[in-house]
Amino acid sequence: MAEKGSVDLFLQVAFKEIGTIEGPKDNETKYGAYTKANFLPWCGSFVMWCGNESGVKIVNTVSTLAGATAYQKAGAWEDAETATPQPGDIVYFDFPGDGVERISHVGIVLKDNGDGTVTCIEGNTSPDKKGDQRNGGQVAKKVRAYKKGATKGLPLAVVGFGRPKFKA
């Protein structure tokens, strides 16, 4: 088993949650219960819960905009277009054309695919392209574009990455 506070344990915890769905009520999850934000959109609560379970300190990102701002103020932020994402980075999204013109979703980077996309584990997203990407009700593994011209014809949704401090 990976060491408490390590990126490996953080990713293992997140990976084990893939397929978890909310409910029985809308936005009801153990993640929201942990952050005392149950029945609210829970992508940030999912990220924070994974941090708690693995011993990794994650800034309060229940509000995705506040979480991104906290990483920026701490000097632990990379803008998407110039970023070199690493496993365990906290990835922040603004989905084009969703009517919310600000950072409105967050996930965990599993890996940089080397083609301008990252594979992520996200809470409260849809497992497919048709569902709501920022309030889809499930923990899912997703591929997301972070550089212009990224392959796979994905929308450019990543705004940037916050980097938690992990134990070596």
Secondary structure, DSSP 8 states (H G I E B T S, - for coil): ---TTBHHHHHHHHHHTTT-B--SSTT--HHHHHHT-TTS--HHHHHHHHHHHHT------SSHHHHHHHHHHTT-EEEGGG----TT-EEEE--TTSS--S--EEEEEEEE-SSSEEEEEEEEE-SSSSS-SSS-SEEEEEEEE-STT-GGG--B-EEEEE----B-
